[in-house]
Amino acid sequence: PRETPDPAYFIGRGKLEELEAIVSELKVEAVIFDNDLTPAQTRNLEKALDIVVVDRTSLILQIFAQRAQTKAAKLQVDLAQLQYALPRLTRLWTHLSRLGTGGGVVRGPGETQLQIDRRLIRTQISRVKKALQKVEKHRRVQRKQRQEMINVSLVGYTNAGKSTLFNALTSEKQLAEDKLFATLDPTTRTLDLPDNQHVLLSDTVGFLKKLPHHLVDAFKATLEEVAEADLLLHIVDVAHPEAESQIDAVDEVLKELGALERPTLMLFNKIDLLEEEGHIQLFQSKYPDSLAISAQNGAGLEALKELLAERFSAQDVDVSLALSYQDGKALDYLYKHGEVFDTDYQGESIKVKAKLPQRYLKALDRLTTNSTSVILNPKIDS
């Protein structure tokens, strides 16, 4: 065992010789390291092995590039790839950099070419960042328009079943496959809960151990959905042998996003794949604020909806209103977003008693003309 990676090859010289023998014997076409390599380590390994060497970040970026479908996702992948490539231009042109005349060493065309390449990449990075700023601005406007509704975001390790759960809850047909990073773009739909409650549910990109920092930075526009959510549903593949370490990996990314302190409900998914009943009980004893579900067969999903409805109804207030007959839109709004207990049509007004989430009160006030309202028994969750 090595205490630190070898600065030249990441692995030791003896291990490199073993690897050379395996590459030769098996006619290997590429070697993938489950770690980040420095540009120098990558070059040295490729020279020693005479084949392509791919590190962890490079592999993730290649997968992201295959999955990107929308303009926003492609821009984010482009930015991450350019940021990854910039430091790896170093010494790419050293075979030309020492050209000169008269025995002296002067600046050669290689050094000039290196500067040109760096400048081109920096220009591209700047261009992509400007395009992404427009995407972020557009998404901020969308979020502002949705402020009156509760926002719930699905987070979790890649392939934990977030998109399958999203589809099961919203009756959508979002791509959900048994592969890494099937979802790159956030998708938001309305989730209907018991007692006429409605929230916005967002599916997000899956997290990963040792997720490169510049990848998090590139996907900032996407991950802002997580940082600003009212509630996070942390989906865990409880049948995975490394479920515990995957929980830690997700928490690490949430911490980097400044979202670790957001209200969170843990959902232990894929219970249909468990062979031992006691397995889920061990997890739930460690994480009391959790629920066992199966997005695939629907087990626990009704309980989840009821739990969410109960959680959000704690923020409801009872209201008594005297609406004028011109306030039909306000009455419709109450039926749509709240629970109406009684309507009494009198001579000049409609007396209404209802329960409404507190966040809708301002919008209701805008829809009324000369109505009077009294808030009774406010139940606001601190």
SELO-307533 format. One line per field, with one value per residue: residue in three letters; x, y, z of N, C-alpha, C in turn. Coordinates in steps of 0.001 Angstrom, whole numbers, plus 500000, padded with zeros to 6 digits. Layout:
% residues N
aa c(ALA,...)
n.xx c(X,...)
n.yy c(Y,...)
n.zz c(Z,...)
ca.xx c(X,...)
ca.yy c(Y,...)
ca.zz c(Z,...)
c.xx c(X,...)
c.yy c(Y,...)
c.zz c(Z,...)
END
This chain:
% residues 382
aa c(PRO,ARG,GLU,THR,PRO,ASP,PRO,ALA,TYR,PHE,ILE,GLY,ARG,GLY,LYS,LEU,GLU,GLU,LEU,GLU,ALA,ILE,VAL,SER,GLU,LEU,LYS,VAL,GLU,ALA,VAL,ILE,PHE,ASP,ASN,ASP,LEU,THR,PRO,ALA,GLN,THR,ARG,ASN,LEU,GLU,LYS,ALA,LEU,ASP,ILE,VAL,VAL,VAL,ASP,ARG,THR,SER,LEU,ILE,LEU,GLN,ILE,PHE,ALA,GLN,ARG,ALA,GLN,THR,LYS,ALA,ALA,LYS,LEU,GLN,VAL,ASP,LEU,ALA,GLN,LEU,GLN,TYR,ALA,LEU,PRO,ARG,LEU,THR,ARG,LEU,TRP,THR,HIS,LEU,SER,ARG,LEU,GLY,THR,GLY,GLY,GLY,VAL,VAL,ARG,GLY,PRO,GLY,GLU,THR,GLN,LEU,GLN,ILE,ASP,ARG,ARG,LEU,ILE,ARG,THR,GLN,ILE,SER,ARG,VAL,LYS,LYS,ALA,LEU,GLN,LYS,VAL,GLU,LYS,HIS,ARG,ARG,VAL,GLN,ARG,LYS,GLN,ARG,GLN,GLU,MET,ILE,ASN,VAL,SER,LEU,VAL,GLY,TYR,THR,ASN,ALA,GLY,LYS,SER,THR,LEU,PHE,ASN,ALA,LEU,THR,SER,GLU,LYS,GLN,LEU,ALA,GLU,ASP,LYS,LEU,PHE,ALA,THR,LEU,ASP,PRO,THR,THR,ARG,THR,LEU,ASP,LEU,PRO,ASP,ASN,GLN,HIS,VAL,LEU,LEU,SER,ASP,THR,VAL,GLY,PHE,LEU,LYS,LYS,LEU,PRO,HIS,HIS,LEU,VAL,ASP,ALA,PHE,LYS,ALA,THR,LEU,GLU,GLU,VAL,ALA,GLU,ALA,ASP,LEU,LEU,LEU,HIS,ILE,VAL,ASP,VAL,ALA,HIS,PRO,GLU,ALA,GLU,SER,GLN,ILE,ASP,ALA,VAL,ASP,GLU,VAL,LEU,LYS,GLU,LEU,GLY,ALA,LEU,GLU,ARG,PRO,THR,LEU,MET,LEU,PHE,ASN,LYS,ILE,ASP,LEU,LEU,GLU,GLU,GLU,GLY,HIS,ILE,GLN,LEU,PHE,GLN,SER,LYS,TYR,PRO,ASP,SER,LEU,ALA,ILE,SER,ALA,GLN,ASN,GLY,ALA,GLY,LEU,GLU,ALA,LEU,LYS,GLU,LEU,LEU,ALA,GLU,ARG,PHE,SER,ALA,GLN,ASP,VAL,ASP,VAL,SER,LEU,ALA,LEU,SER,TYR,GLN,ASP,GLY,LYS,ALA,LEU,ASP,TYR,LEU,TYR,LYS,HIS,GLY,GLU,VAL,PHE,ASP,THR,ASP,TYR,GLN,GLY,GLU,SER,ILE,LYS,VAL,LYS,ALA,LYS,LEU,PRO,GLN,ARG,TYR,LEU,LYS,ALA,LEU,ASP,ARG,LEU,THR,THR,ASN,SER,THR,SER,VAL,ILE,LEU,ASN,PRO,LYS,ILE,ASP,SER)
n.xx c(500831,500417,501105,500768,499846,501939,503846,504513,503301,500944,500285,502658,506045,506500,503883,503118,504644,503400,500910,501604,502261,499781,498264,499590,499263,496467,495767,494769,492767,492250,492816,491164,491108,489825,490010,491013,493441,496532,497446,500108,500515,498665,499753,502279,501545,500176,502282,503972,502353,501372,498747,495331,494588,492218,490816,488801,487170,487218,485884,483315,482551,482409,480231,478244,478184,477067,474524,473358,470695,469095,469509,470491,471651,473648,475248,476170,477659,479571,480923,482054,483749,485526,486734,487993,489785,491528,493880,495204,496422,499014,502388,501747,502750,505502,507380,507980,508751,511396,512727,515142,517824,521388,522411,521364,518580,515398,512126,509812,507646,505963,505450,504075,501820,500673,499907,497984,496053,495276,494175,492035,490448,489856,488352,486176,485180,484345,482324,480479,479826,478474,476246,475132,474473,472252,470505,470325,469155,466678,465634,465522,463517,461390,461262,460566,458001,456805,456730,454605,453840,454622,457845,459299,462123,463665,466419,469483,471717,473186,471182,469475,466796,465248,463982,462161,460513,459599,458073,456126,454785,453826,452668,454101,456271,459038,462433,463651,466028,468090,470825,473792,473357,470979,469233,469775,468764,466729,463383,460165,457053,453511,452457,449800,448265,446582,443535,443180,445631,448480,451703,454945,457014,460350,462642,466054,469583,471566,473661,477117,479906,482890,482434,483497,484591,484410,482479,480187,480049,479621,477088,475506,473247,471327,471340,470486,467806,467679,468943,467134,464794,461755,461467,463441,463490,465231,466366,467169,468884,468141,468713,471219,474586,476358,474869,474949,477358,476712,474687,476218,477791,475925,475119,477492,477673,475362,476122,478154,476607,475309,472957,472523,471224,468588,465091,464541,463398,463948,463873,463694,464271,463418,462620,461460,463429,464783,465995,466014,463927,464675,466612,465766,464713,466928,468053,465962,465863,468162,467691,465187,463287,462043,460970,459882,459837,458755,459408,459048,457026,455083,454732,454195,453836,451360,451286,453414,452411,450336,451809,453282,451175,450156,452354,452602,450118,450275,451050,448831,446078,443019,440347,437901,435682,434041,432891,432406,429953,431296,433674,434312,436588,438238,436844,436954,439693,440036,438744,440408,442998,442681,440720,437379,434960,432398,429885,427926,425456,424487,422534,424173,426693,429037,429454,432211,433871,436978,439988,443337,446583,449129,450873,449356,447783,448385,448075,445370,444303,444867,443044,440589,437970,436197,436156,436000,438118,438820,441324,441417,442532,445477,447854,450879,453817,456745)
n.yy c(498786,502258,505413,507856,508897,508022,510625,510670,508494,507856,505178,502835,502070,499295,498291,499469,498029,495522,496220,496898,494364,493058,494610,494053,491256,490888,492426,495047,497949,500340,501970,502529,504688,504767,507215,510667,511838,513632,515950,515384,512778,511333,511664,510425,507796,507038,507137,505142,502850,502890,503178,504415,506330,506823,508934,509230,511593,512234,510021,510297,512689,511884,510127,511925,513543,511808,511518,514028,515965,518312,521832,523275,521252,520315,522603,522786,520435,520958,523135,521931,520046,521711,523109,520992,520272,522440,522682,520464,520942,521600,521255,519900,520551,520284,519068,520858,523140,523853,524607,526366,528637,528755,527551,528670,528752,529597,531160,528953,527688,525845,526681,529000,527932,526548,528665,529818,527761,527688,530231,530033,528084,529370,531474,530052,528976,531311,532105,529960,530156,532617,531942,530058,531671,532986,530839,530291,532681,532527,530263,531205,533107,531392,529966,532031,532586,530349,530558,530629,528054,525005,523644,520615,518591,515819,514047,512166,509316,508475,506428,505566,505459,507726,508951,506963,506994,509626,509459,507615,509060,511322,510500,510797,510343,510315,509714,506758,504689,501769,502845,504905,508360,508844,510930,514299,516851,519069,518230,519431,518921,519020,517689,515969,515906,514339,515865,517997,519259,520650,520323,521222,519003,518109,516471,515602,515743,512837,512135,511508,509669,511396,513513,515649,518990,521098,520057,520145,522902,523542,522472,524127,525675,523719,522421,524358,524088,522237,523506,525501,524295,523544,521183,518263,515131,512457,509947,506582,503737,501082,498436,498273,497251,499186,501189,502812,504294,505653,507343,509047,510181,511655,513481,514875,516253,517808,519400,520871,522324,523946,523037,521193,521570,521799,520963,517493,514360,510999,508441,505078,503219,500600,498345,496072,494494,493464,490770,490072,490814,492209,493945,496502,497521,498026,500247,502107,502411,503816,506088,507759,509593,508630,506613,503528,502408,501320,502336,501006,498987,500368,500208,501714,504275,505620,506045,507767,510040,510753,511325,513552,515328,515638,516795,519243,520377,521327,523876,525242,527592,528457,530166,532782,534312,537148,537373,539432,539307,539725,538526,536036,534752,534621,532846,530539,530173,529488,526992,525621,525666,525235,523968,523996,524511,525533,527387,530249,531774,534953,538014,540297,539314,536513,534218,532504,529663,528251,526275,527075,526933,528888,530272,531007,533146,535869,535923,535300,537568,539463,538808,539503,541994,543972,542415,541083,539523,537043,535555,532481,530451,530041,527761,527530,526109,526300)
n.zz c(500000,499223,500694,499480,496144,493316,491960,489254,487858,489184,490069,491519,490329,490124,490036,487683,485840,486074,485045,482418,481438,481584,479811,477431,477225,477149,475054,475445,474878,476126,479277,482283,484985,488242,489487,489750,487529,487218,484572,483807,484823,483275,480686,481031,481652,479314,477527,478534,478400,475871,474982,475155,478023,480474,482890,485953,485897,483159,482084,483251,482043,479388,479500,480323,478044,476172,477228,477225,476071,475749,474919,477123,478740,477023,476812,479445,479686,477717,478910,481193,479959,478556,480670,481860,479865,479539,481422,480527,478175,478520,477632,475354,472939,473086,471504,469549,470809,471378,469124,467216,466168,465516,467812,470111,472417,471546,471523,470178,467484,468680,471299,470750,469473,471610,473239,471582,471493,474184,474435,472653,473914,476333,475315,474289,476685,477970,476182,476412,479113,479147,477630,479331,481469,480511,480447,483193,484050,482772,484073,486676,486433,485854,488278,489992,489139,490097,492806,494584,494954,496666,496433,495649,495541,493968,495041,494918,494679,491533,489459,491451,491246,490877,488607,487895,490147,489940,487577,488434,490396,489085,486750,484445,481553,481777,480803,482087,482949,483542,484101,484392,485106,483574,483552,482933,482720,484661,485397,485875,487347,488225,491306,492573,495701,498553,499931,498197,497664,496041,494754,493422,491736,491213,489123,489217,488233,488812,491687,492602,493927,494788,492988,490484,491206,489308,487723,489261,489393,486691,486320,487788,487177,486839,489334,491076,491469,493473,495650,496298,497002,498813,500110,500242,498712,499454,497631,498040,496966,498472,498201,497217,497693,498632,499803,502121,501880,499581,500457,502053,500044,498565,500530,500766,498312,498523,500635,499431,497696,499415,500459,502406,504802,504146,504578,504729,503512,503831,501449,501159,498544,496139,497632,496785,495824,497951,499912,502571,505292,507567,506754,505798,508120,509700,508409,508683,511414,511862,510389,511261,510193,507677,504841,503486,500189,496895,493830,491513,491739,493087,495831,498953,497935,498114,500841,501011,499647,501394,503676,502801,502296,504878,506094,504740,505200,507729,507478,506766,506926,508556,507091,507010,504889,503358,500389,497506,494840,492533,492846,491683,490660,492885,494496,492904,493040,495701,495750,494043,495214,497905,500668,500746,503170,503661,501961,501853,500243,500321,500406,499473,499460,499499,501926,503011,504274,504707,504231,503685,502220,503692,501984,499817,500470,499842,497050,496888,498072,496138,494202,495142,495620,497259,499480,502814,505140,507576,509404,510837,513507,512808,511536,511502,510462,512201)
ca.xx c(500000,501126,500458,500405,500040,503218,503631,504743,502407,499854,500630,504105,506743,506262,502500,503092,505171,502324,499880,502132,502169,498360,497865,500172,498694,495043,495584,493873,492694,492197,492864,490364,491409,488695,490557,491456,494872,497047,497809,501415,500328,497980,500725,503307,500941,499922,503572,504495,501478,501112,497304,494556,494356,491066,490624,487405,486442,487075,484848,482025,482234,482002,478873,477384,478054,476147,473170,472831,469702,468643,470539,471085,472516,474827,476102,476802,478681,480647,481704,482845,484806,486531,487482,488843,490828,492462,495199,495818,497140,500413,503426,501234,503530,506910,508272,508319,508990,512810,513316,515835,518993,522641,522764,520613,517192,514495,510721,509516,506243,505176,505018,503062,500618,500099,499229,496790,495070,494752,493321,490809,489628,489333,487289,485015,484646,483640,481111,479540,479355,477473,475029,474554,473890,470906,469710,470086,468203,465374,465148,465176,462193,460424,461107,459848,456591,456275,456998,453431,453659,455717,458748,459912,463128,464206,467874,469954,472827,472764,470565,468760,465383,464554,463102,461068,459610,458999,457032,455056,454031,453244,452138,454900,457041,460434,463367,464100,466715,469057,472160,474252,473032,469953,468618,470680,468000,465651,462025,459252,455635,452640,452113,448539,448252,445246,442966,443260,446922,449290,453086,455776,458027,461438,463628,467356,470715,472043,474944,478139,481077,484021,481965,484449,484069,484028,481252,479136,479986,479031,475672,474921,471901,470442,471308,469822,466488,467861,469316,466013,463586,461152,461681,464209,463234,466510,466076,468293,468738,468430,469177,472606,475506,477052,473834,475376,478363,476028,474028,477281,478215,474876,475224,478687,477323,474393,476904,478839,475583,474696,471580,472505,470300,467201,464251,464759,462740,464685,463034,464459,463641,463745,462419,461036,464626,465400,465748,465818,463039,465352,467552,465181,464511,468208,468186,464951,466208,469215,467099,463765,462446,462219,459849,460296,458980,459230,458897,458769,455716,454140,454617,454520,453668,450192,451712,454269,451548,449634,452804,453570,449983,450107,453473,452348,448886,450642,451261,447551,445337,441566,439935,436480,435647,432796,433262,431362,429600,432268,434923,434221,437936,438754,436182,437570,441057,439897,438428,441544,444203,442388,439616,436229,434064,431021,429600,426581,425150,423571,422056,425212,428019,429125,430243,432970,434825,437880,441364,444196,447994,449449,451588,448403,446957,448635,447464,443928,443991,444925,441892,439348,437714,435840,435876,436654,438523,439316,442118,441124,443347,446624,448706,452083,454956,457892)
ca.yy c(500000,503530,506481,508908,508461,508345,511864,510478,507511,507604,503881,502658,501526,497850,498083,499866,496894,494528,496723,496764,492947,492741,495296,493309,489915,490916,493360,496078,499158,501526,501746,503541,504845,505258,508357,511762,511870,514919,515890,514726,511341,510777,511599,509422,506462,506747,506887,503864,501753,503063,503097,505515,506289,507657,509020,509223,512764,512114,509022,510901,513679,511171,509632,513101,513988,510885,511656,515391,516072,519690,522849,523603,520146,520298,523727,522454,519424,521656,523919,521009,519456,522745,523354,519817,520209,523571,522389,519308,521389,521822,520417,519144,520906,520408,518580,521998,524351,524199,524878,527660,528668,529243,526938,529259,528306,530730,530777,528244,527678,525032,527515,529894,527134,526276,529892,529959,526780,528133,531399,529555,527395,530384,532189,529157,528912,532571,532081,528994,530705,533647,531244,529433,532735,533201,529700,530503,533784,532004,529356,532023,533675,530293,529676,533150,532410,529189,530749,530408,526624,524312,522957,519405,518085,514476,513965,510829,508785,508098,505108,505180,505294,509022,509168,505989,507531,510823,508998,506955,510058,512367,509872,511260,509309,510746,508609,506105,503470,501225,503273,506115,509691,508827,512257,515423,518096,519035,518222,519808,518690,519156,516460,516127,515224,514313,517122,519049,519952,520516,520796,521017,517960,518226,515397,516250,514894,511972,512477,510481,509842,512140,514291,516750,520295,521917,519486,520761,524302,523596,522139,524996,526075,522580,522066,525401,523551,521536,524455,526368,523492,523577,519858,517324,513705,511790,508575,505679,502358,500346,497101,498362,496899,500371,502207,503740,505221,506497,508390,509997,510894,512632,514538,515669,517157,518758,520348,521749,523194,524745,522541,520081,521883,521865,519879,516304,513100,509900,507394,503866,502682,499259,497324,494839,493705,492991,489366,489967,491849,492992,494881,497836,497978,498574,501587,502998,502705,504831,507297,507678,510383,507942,505792,502462,502420,500738,503119,500081,498333,501286,500001,502849,505588,506293,506493,508928,511183,511141,511937,514887,516151,515950,517693,520580,520927,522008,525288,525795,528449,528488,531533,533079,535460,537645,537731,540036,538428,539966,537832,534639,534191,534320,531613,529451,529998,528746,525592,525012,525551,524987,523071,524828,523792,526028,528615,530743,532853,535909,539077,541114,538674,535058,533885,531276,529152,527347,526100,527414,527088,530283,530913,531455,534240,537105,535789,535389,538973,540199,538431,539994,543433,544611,541365,541130,538171,536842,534326,531760,529296,529822,526629,527762,525316,527195)
ca.zz c(500000,499163,501456,498524,494750,492672,491189,487818,487238,490122,490666,491648,489152,490051,489590,486273,485067,486043,484140,481051,481065,481372,478576,476308,477161,476816,473934,475972,474046,476988,480724,482980,486405,489046,490236,488889,487262,486769,483147,483646,485050,482107,479576,481332,481554,477902,476880,479016,478009,474443,474718,475741,479468,480818,484345,486408,485399,481713,481822,483606,481016,478176,479731,480296,476654,475503,477783,477056,475011,475559,474725,478425,479162,476147,477215,480724,479406,476994,479864,482013,479125,478274,481903,482066,478826,479575,481999,479862,476979,478891,477017,474215,471756,473484,470450,468695,471582,471538,467825,467169,465274,466081,469090,471219,472549,471424,471483,468939,467076,469599,472410,470200,469240,472920,473662,470735,471944,475477,474216,472017,474910,477263,474594,474252,478050,478189,475363,476989,480387,478841,477202,480519,482289,479978,480910,484622,484177,482366,485112,487840,486138,486006,489708,490603,488798,490826,494224,495419,495183,497350,495502,496183,494598,494167,494976,495229,493902,490186,489307,492675,490907,490975,487449,488001,491170,489353,486646,489187,491159,488240,485529,483309,480863,481782,480553,483317,482536,484486,483689,485065,484588,482530,483579,483136,482812,485645,484869,486952,487070,489396,492020,493305,496985,499167,500454,497176,497729,494831,494897,492236,491943,490232,488983,488990,487854,489895,492297,492479,494798,494211,491835,490278,491603,488161,487181,490073,488978,485347,486418,488809,486744,487093,490744,491850,491815,494744,496701,496640,497221,500149,500695,499426,498875,499210,497188,498297,496495,499702,497842,496769,498794,499125,500036,503173,501346,498601,501245,502421,498829,498251,501550,500462,497216,499073,501434,498484,497108,500466,500607,503363,505897,503672,505110,503895,503844,503221,500864,500861,497343,495639,498659,496099,495512,499193,500239,504018,505803,508593,506134,505747,509495,510167,507841,509239,512803,511823,509804,511658,509285,506389,504372,502569,499000,495636,492709,490423,491881,493723,497277,499809,497287,498686,502173,500778,499331,502623,504564,502273,502519,506310,506390,504205,505759,508974,507151,506317,507850,508360,506770,506841,503987,502786,499020,496671,493721,491458,493194,491267,490503,494220,494945,492125,493567,496963,495427,493345,496030,499309,500983,501115,504079,503634,501206,502155,499295,500937,499524,498841,499530,499675,503116,502726,505260,503980,504711,502554,502563,503983,500873,498807,500978,499095,495722,497095,498349,494867,493382,495747,495456,498528,500453,504121,505507,508935,509492,512078,513882,511920,511910,510699,510895,512407)
c.xx c(500863,500367,500007,500604,501422,503016,503757,503674,501140,500060,502153,504727,506500,504864,502350,503599,504126,501247,500322,501981,500725,497871,498348,499496,497247,494724,494557,493917,492664,492255,492110,490726,490192,489176,490849,492966,495293,497364,499128,501285,499658,498951,501758,502763,500682,501216,504112,503678,501168,499651,496621,494367,493251,490945,489131,486603,486201,485971,483457,481597,481790,480573,477878,477135,477081,474700,472532,471901,469314,469821,471260,472057,473785,475789,476863,477907,479863,481542,482605,484006,485914,487370,488424,490026,491901,493806,495925,496447,498622,501324,502936,502104,505029,507868,508667,508896,510465,513510,513992,517010,520203,522956,522012,519191,516300,513059,510400,508033,505357,504628,503927,501747,499899,499316,497937,495688,494438,493778,491982,489877,489038,488205,486021,484359,483816,482303,480058,478973,478286,476150,474333,473924,472463,469969,469340,469047,466796,464790,464793,463795,461114,460171,460326,458349,455954,456385,455806,453204,454867,456530,459444,460889,463554,465719,468278,471120,472309,472271,469859,467263,464582,463555,461929,460040,458869,457842,455838,454181,453274,452600,452838,455583,458480,461331,463859,464712,467720,470471,472501,473786,472035,469270,469679,469927,466937,464295,461078,457804,454836,452341,450860,448561,446825,444835,443184,444548,447718,450683,453810,456883,459069,462354,464955,468422,471177,473408,475878,479236,482158,483608,482885,483823,483620,482782,480047,478938,479294,477518,474949,473484,470892,470246,470714,468409,466546,468072,468136,464717,463076,461361,462479,463752,464510,466234,467330,467959,469134,468933,470639,473551,476245,476086,474289,476381,477752,475264,475039,477716,477203,474934,476414,478399,476326,475101,477596,477860,474958,473271,471460,471495,468849,466390,464294,463973,463465,463715,463909,463739,464126,463620,461955,462220,465292,465022,465460,464967,463739,466275,467017,464996,465782,468391,467202,465200,467286,468679,465590,462828,462591,460998,460391,459314,459562,458608,458466,457380,454703,453993,455041,454263,452443,450517,452594,453425,450826,450580,453136,452389,449887,451184,453166,451073,449146,450868,449965,446939,443847,441157,438415,436381,434213,433138,432089,431086,430493,433570,434866,435584,438530,438146,436737,438956,441021,439616,439641,442712,443936,441274,438463,435258,432609,430936,428142,426309,424075,423250,423165,426585,427886,430024,430910,433868,435677,439203,442274,445652,448364,450078,450637,447596,447140,447975,445941,443501,443968,443676,440575,439208,437429,435563,436556,437003,439052,440072,441864,442115,444529,447507,449975,453234,456185,459081)
c.yy c(501260,504572,507607,508380,508842,509583,511670,509594,507212,506262,503773,502034,500022,497533,498456,498726,495779,494932,496602,495327,492562,493351,494532,491953,489932,491811,494447,497320,500438,501097,502888,503530,505402,506363,509466,511729,513287,514819,515154,513217,510673,510611,510505,508004,506081,506442,505510,502686,501753,502802,504292,505283,507298,507719,509165,510386,512676,511132,509594,511891,513014,510639,510790,513556,513099,511111,513021,515462,517516,520635,523158,522512,520094,521429,523400,521417,520071,522425,523018,520405,520465,523035,522195,519822,521276,523236,521247,519664,521535,520787,519590,519368,520997,519903,519711,523177,524740,524413,526246,527584,529105,528689,527523,528735,529537,530216,530144,528241,526854,525844,528477,529151,526840,527487,530104,529021,527202,529301,530981,528898,528391,531184,531356,529061,530152,532593,531155,529515,531773,533009,530594,530460,533046,532074,529885,531603,533317,531115,530114,532648,532609,529995,530782,533035,531274,529352,530447,528936,526049,523542,521793,518870,516670,514535,512534,510440,508391,506648,504619,505003,506580,509209,508191,506464,508757,510441,508397,507977,511032,511837,510398,510064,509769,509536,508043,504768,503045,501557,504584,507367,509642,510187,513318,516728,517993,519076,518485,519605,518863,517784,516736,515265,515168,515691,518287,519881,519658,521081,520575,520024,518058,517016,516045,515227,514081,512393,511272,510742,510604,512897,515489,518105,521113,521360,520041,522212,524438,523347,522963,525375,524970,522349,523152,524976,522879,522529,525302,525612,523650,522256,519008,515901,512976,510316,507716,504302,501451,498930,497094,498057,498104,501523,503254,504762,506133,507626,509468,510828,511973,513797,515452,516683,518216,519824,521350,522736,524130,524309,521437,520308,522007,520738,518680,515114,511994,508836,506203,503103,501257,498186,496008,493935,493127,491538,489184,491125,492757,494056,496311,498402,498573,500006,502556,503320,503785,506157,507280,508443,509824,507100,504757,502398,501532,501539,502207,499454,499169,501130,501267,504212,506339,506825,507728,510170,511692,511830,513356,515823,516583,516965,519120,521202,521623,523493,525953,526701,528337,529934,531615,534364,535849,538178,538416,539099,538657,539187,536341,533976,533807,533029,530402,529122,529199,527267,524874,524728,525232,523980,523924,524003,524232,527291,528997,531965,533766,537034,539804,540451,537165,534811,532519,530928,528091,527213,526268,527469,528570,531004,531456,532689,535530,537059,535892,536837,539797,539948,538988,541504,544068,543584,541647,539702,538146,535527,533699,530634,529079,528697,526688,526964,526219,526748)
c.zz c(500000,499973,500539,497103,494233,491796,489678,487178,488049,490830,490727,490409,488993,489546,488111,485387,484969,485024,482682,480561,480757,480065,477355,476120,476658,475622,474289,475092,474869,478452,481397,484462,487128,489998,489238,488762,486885,485275,482916,483828,483848,480943,479806,481197,480095,477156,477258,478481,476511,474083,475394,477239,479805,482340,484663,485810,483903,481345,482109,482528,479719,478308,479671,478855,475877,475942,477478,475851,474716,475369,476030,478873,478321,476484,478497,480537,478678,477955,480704,481212,478819,479503,482212,481099,478991,480204,481312,478524,477240,478242,475834,472983,472071,472407,469498,469477,471683,470188,467834,466221,466057,467455,470270,471238,472511,471435,470130,468643,468003,470744,471948,469998,470566,473432,472869,471213,473266,475297,473597,473036,475896,476611,474550,475629,478343,477432,475970,478311,480173,478427,478401,481452,481827,480433,482380,484833,483853,483457,486389,487664,486332,487480,490416,490348,489595,492340,495116,495720,495905,496319,496209,495138,494979,494040,495315,494351,492520,490164,490579,492425,490977,489831,487452,489020,490638,488427,487396,489912,490264,486965,484284,482643,480681,481556,481883,482929,483591,484003,484382,484338,483425,482424,483825,483344,483890,484950,486034,486511,488365,489979,492838,494551,497520,499695,499499,497285,496463,495109,493572,492563,490831,490286,488608,488608,489061,490403,492220,493497,494041,492940,491652,490544,490390,487462,487942,489647,487620,485403,487489,488455,487011,488580,491632,492252,493189,495878,497167,496901,498649,500875,499713,499745,498472,498909,497361,497736,497663,499410,497397,497931,499377,499406,501051,502650,500277,499293,501612,501215,498450,499242,501270,499356,497705,499903,500527,497845,498136,500753,501649,504483,505433,504309,504166,504429,503090,502715,500486,499757,497040,496717,498042,495769,496752,499462,501731,504519,506812,508034,506170,507150,510082,509676,508491,510708,512872,511295,510089,510711,507870,506074,503399,501409,497901,494501,491567,490541,492658,495221,498036,499200,497815,500083,502062,500504,500578,503595,504119,502520,503972,506682,505932,504771,507093,508736,506669,507384,507521,508119,506656,506029,503638,501406,498323,495498,492501,491681,492855,491136,491858,494757,494212,492663,494872,496701,494818,494280,497504,499487,501509,501956,503918,502771,501445,501265,499901,499946,498784,498830,499666,500883,502891,503917,504569,504712,503503,503009,502686,502796,499801,499237,500184,497722,495832,497321,497066,494010,493923,495545,496807,499626,501779,504496,506925,508949,510862,512275,512928,512442,511079,511288,511005,511599)
END
